[in-house]
Amino acid sequence: MEEIEKLKQIGAKEIANKTHIALNKIEKILKMDFGGLRDRVTTIGLIHILEREYQIDLQKWCEEYENFLKENKEEKEKTEANINFKIMHEATQQNDFNNGLIITAVVVILLAIGAYFYFNFNFMNDSVESVEQNSTQELDMKESRNEVMDKRIIQENTEVENNATQNLEIAPNLNLDSSASTPLEDTLKTNSNQEILTEENPLEEVAPQVEAKVEIHPLSNVWMGIIYLDTKQRETMIVDKTFEVDLKRPQTIITGHGMLEVKNKDKMDNYNLARRMYFMVNDKGEFVEINSAQYRQYSGGLEW
């Protein structure tokens, strides 16, 4: 290329002194080292300066330079595309691996939670059934003791009545004169009348009747469920203070735990149980403790 040869004869240092272009840029232009001239705008500007200062045409040099840039641009784009594809492929593989680990971890956690609730639920059911069975046995024992006591009281009353009858039969056969017989009969009649009056009017010796009132005082916050048997209406609440039971409506009551104080009229019952407790107000307005089987029976199948 004649123009480049002409510039080589002038010399790179001389051209740099005249045009104030960097010496290394001029050397690359003269050697046609396109790889060192990546900045197209700057390079084309330097070529125009050389054409103007030395009245030469470097169009052919510019064409070869443009071809070089175009070829290197395509090659660069291919290289970048390959690199991007490789990065995306590796990232996809990594994401698939991470997703697999996450899914596996979630499945393992769900299985662990399911197993935990399954075993705890079975254990709680067994505990509740055991406690309910013990409560039923305790109630049965109480009823048996009450029956024995009732039989004993009836037997004692029968013996007292028999003794009184025997005394009345013996009295007329006493060999006493008429003057002594009359006071004895009067005495027996007086005693008999007093016993009859005492039996007919037992309320005179009974203390004044206490007003019917039942209060449940929880030792800690307790969940309470009430089913009114007249309307089958259900009511639930959290009780943190003394709760007065409505004795005018038949109902069943269930509590979340048995740490309670129950005041029934003038009687105070203290409970310290972790299990649920069941109570009932019957048609007569009586407040009684019941077991779980009785609770389900009286509630008509309604549960919580």
C-alpha positions in Angstrom: 0.0 0.0 0.0 1.8 3.1 -1.4 0.3 5.6 1.1 1.5 3.5 4.1 4.9 3.1 2.5 5.2 6.9 2.1 4.4 7.4 5.8 6.9 4.8 6.8 9.6 6.7 4.9 8.7 9.8 6.8 9.0 7.9 10.1 6.7 7.4 13.0 8.6 9.9 15.3 8.4 12.7 12.7 4.7 12.1 12.2 4.1 12.1 15.9 6.0 15.4 16.3 4.0 17.0 13.5 0.5 15.7 14.2 0.8 15.3 18.0 -0.6 11.7 17.6 0.7 9.2 20.1 3.7 7.4 18.8 2.4 3.9 19.6 -0.8 4.7 17.7 1.1 5.8 14.6 3.3 2.6 14.8 0.2 0.4 14.9 -1.3 2.3 11.9 1.9 1.9 9.9 2.1 -1.8 10.8 -1.6 -2.2 10.1 -1.9 -3.8 13.6 -5.7 -3.7 13.6 -5.9 -5.7 16.8 -4.4 -2.9 18.8 -6.8 -0.4 17.4 -10.1 -1.6 18.8 -11.5 1.9 19.2 -13.0 2.5 15.8 -14.0 6.1 16.2 -10.6 7.2 17.5 -8.8 5.2 14.8 -10.8 6.7 12.0 -10.3 10.2 13.4 -6.5 9.6 13.4 -6.6 8.4 9.8 -8.4 11.5 8.7 -5.7 13.6 10.4 -3.0 11.8 8.5 -4.9 12.2 5.2 -5.2 15.9 5.8 -1.6 16.6 6.9 0.1 14.5 4.2 -2.5 14.8 1.3 -2.9 11.0 0.9 -5.8 8.6 0.5 -6.1 5.9 3.1 -9.5 4.6 2.0 -8.1 1.1 1.3 -6.6 1.0 4.7 -10.0 1.9 6.2 -11.7 -0.8 4.3 -9.4 -3.5 5.5 -9.7 -2.1 9.0 -13.6 -2.3 8.8 -13.4 -5.8 7.5 -11.2 -6.8 10.4 -13.6 -5.2 12.9 -16.5 -7.0 11.3 -14.9 -10.4 11.4 -13.7 -10.0 14.9 -17.2 -8.8 16.0 -18.9 -11.9 14.6 -16.3 -14.1 16.2 -16.7 -12.3 19.5 -20.4 -12.7 19.3 -20.1 -16.4 18.8 -17.7 -16.7 21.6 -20.0 -14.7 23.9 -22.9 -16.8 22.8 -21.0 -20.0 23.7 -20.0 -18.6 27.0 -23.6 -17.5 27.8 -25.0 -20.9 26.8 -22.5 -22.7 29.0 -23.3 -20.4 32.0 -27.0 -20.9 31.5 -26.6 -24.6 31.2 -24.6 -24.8 34.4 -27.0 -22.5 36.2 -29.9 -24.6 35.0 -28.3 -27.8 36.3 -27.5 -26.1 39.6 -31.0 -24.8 39.9 -32.4 -28.3 39.2 -30.1 -29.7 41.8 -31.2 -27.0 44.4 -34.9 -27.5 43.6 -34.5 -31.3 44.1 -32.9 -30.7 47.5 -35.6 -28.3 48.5 -38.4 -30.6 47.5 -36.7 -33.5 49.3 -36.3 -31.4 52.4 -40.0 -30.3 52.3 -41.1 -33.9 51.9 -39.0 -35.1 54.8 -40.3 -32.3 57.1 -43.9 -33.0 56.2 -43.4 -36.7 56.9 -41.8 -35.9 60.3 -44.7 -33.5 61.2 -47.3 -36.1 60.1 -45.6 -38.9 62.2 -45.3 -36.5 65.2 -49.0 -35.7 65.2 -50.0 -39.3 64.5 -48.2 -40.7 67.5 -49.2 -37.8 69.8 -52.9 -38.1 68.7 -52.9 -41.9 69.5 -51.1 -41.3 72.8 -53.6 -38.6 73.8 -56.6 -40.9 72.9 -55.1 -43.7 74.9 -54.6 -41.4 77.9 -58.1 -39.9 77.7 -59.6 -43.4 77.4 -57.6 -44.6 80.4 -58.6 -41.6 82.5 -62.2 -41.9 81.5 -62.1 -45.6 82.4 -60.6 -44.8 85.8 -63.3 -42.1 86.4 -66.0 -44.6 85.5 -64.6 -47.1 88.0 -64.4 -44.4 90.7 -68.0 -43.5 90.1 -69.1 -47.1 90.2 -67.2 -47.6 93.5 -68.9 -44.5 95.0 -72.3 -45.8 93.9 -71.6 -49.2 95.5 -70.5 -47.6 98.8 -73.7 -45.4 98.8 -75.9 -48.5 98.2 -74.2 -50.3 101.2 -74.7 -47.2 103.4 -78.4 -47.0 102.4 -79.0 -50.7 103.2 -77.3 -50.2 106.6 -79.4 -47.2 107.5 -82.6 -49.0 106.5 -81.6 -52.0 108.6 -80.9 -49.8 111.6 -84.3 -48.1 111.2 -86.0 -51.4 111.0 -84.4 -52.7 114.2 -85.4 -49.5 116.0 -89.1 -49.9 114.9 -89.1 -53.6 116.0 -87.8 -52.7 119.4 -90.5 -50.0 119.9 -93.2 -52.5 118.9 -92.0 -55.0 121.4 -92.0 -52.4 124.2 -95.6 -51.5 123.3 -96.7 -55.2 123.4 -95.0 -55.8 126.8 -96.5 -52.8 128.6 -100.2 -53.9 128.8 -99.1 -57.3 130.4 -97.5 -55.6 133.4 -99.1 -56.8 136.7 -99.7 -53.4 138.3 -102.7 -52.0 140.2 -105.2 -49.7 138.6 -103.8 -46.7 140.4 -100.3 -47.3 138.9 -101.5 -48.5 135.5 -103.0 -45.3 134.5 -99.9 -43.1 134.8 -97.9 -45.7 132.9 -100.3 -45.8 130.0 -100.3 -42.0 130.0 -96.6 -41.9 130.0 -96.4 -44.4 127.0 -99.1 -42.4 125.2 -97.2 -39.2 125.8 -93.9 -40.7 124.5 -95.7 -42.2 121.5 -97.3 -38.8 120.7 -93.9 -37.1 121.0 -92.3 -39.6 118.6 -95.2 -39.3 116.1 -94.9 -35.5 116.3 -91.2 -35.7 115.8 -91.6 -38.0 112.7 -94.4 -35.8 111.3 -92.6 -32.5 111.8 -88.9 -33.2 111.0 -88.5 -29.7 109.6 -88.5 -28.2 113.1 -85.0 -29.7 113.8 -83.5 -29.1 110.3 -81.4 -26.0 109.7 -82.7 -23.4 107.3 -82.4 -24.5 103.6 -79.4 -23.0 101.8 -80.1 -21.2 98.5 -79.3 -23.4 95.5 -76.2 -21.9 93.8 -73.3 -23.5 92.0 -70.0 -21.6 91.1 -67.0 -22.9 89.2 -63.8 -21.2 89.9 -60.8 -22.2 87.6 -57.3 -22.2 89.1 -56.1 -21.1 85.6 -57.7 -20.1 82.4 -60.0 -22.9 81.2 -62.0 -23.6 78.0 -65.6 -24.4 78.8 -68.3 -25.8 76.5 -72.1 -25.8 77.4 -74.9 -27.7 75.6 -78.4 -26.6 76.7 -80.5 -29.7 76.6 -83.8 -27.9 76.1 -82.8 -26.2 72.9 -79.6 -28.2 71.9 -77.9 -24.9 71.7 -74.1 -24.9 72.2 -72.0 -22.2 73.9 -68.3 -22.0 74.3 -66.1 -19.6 76.3 -62.7 -19.1 78.0 -63.2 -18.6 81.8 -60.6 -16.9 83.9 -62.8 -16.0 86.9 -65.7 -17.5 88.9 -68.5 -18.7 86.7 -72.0 -19.2 88.1 -74.0 -22.1 86.6 -77.6 -21.5 85.5 -79.5 -24.1 87.4 -82.8 -23.2 85.8 -81.9 -24.9 82.4 -80.9 -28.5 82.0 -77.4 -28.6 80.5 -74.1 -30.5 80.1 -70.8 -28.8 80.8 -67.3 -29.9 79.7 -64.0 -28.2 80.8 -60.6 -28.3 79.2 -58.9 -29.3 82.4 -59.8 -30.3 85.9 -57.9 -27.8 88.0 -61.1 -26.3 89.5 -62.9 -25.3 92.6 -66.6 -26.1 92.5 -68.9 -24.6 95.2 -72.3 -26.4 95.3 -74.5 -24.6 97.8 -72.3 -24.7 101.0 -70.1 -27.5 99.9 -66.7 -26.8 98.3 -65.0 -29.5 96.0 -61.4 -29.1 95.0 -60.1 -30.8 91.8 -56.6 -30.9 90.6 -56.8 -33.0 87.4 -55.1 -32.5 84.0 -57.9 -34.3 82.2 -61.3 -33.0 81.0 -64.2 -32.9 83.5 -67.9 -33.4 82.8 -70.9 -32.0 84.7 -74.6 -31.9 84.3 -77.6 -29.9 85.5 -80.7 -32.2 85.4 -84.4 -31.4 85.1 -84.6 -30.9 88.9 -81.9 -28.3 88.9 -79.3 -30.6 90.5 -75.6 -30.1 89.6 -73.8 -33.4 89.4 -70.4 -34.8 88.1 -70.7 -37.3 85.3 -68.3 -39.4 83.1 -67.6 -39.1 79.4 -70.1 -41.9 78.5 -72.9 -40.3 80.4 -71.9 -36.9 78.9 -72.3 -38.3 75.3 -75.6 -40.0 76.3 -77.2 -36.9 77.9 -75.9 -34.5 75.1 -77.6 -36.6 72.5 -74.4 -37.1 70.4 -73.5 -33.4 70.3 -69.8 -33.0 70.9 -67.0 -30.5 70.6 
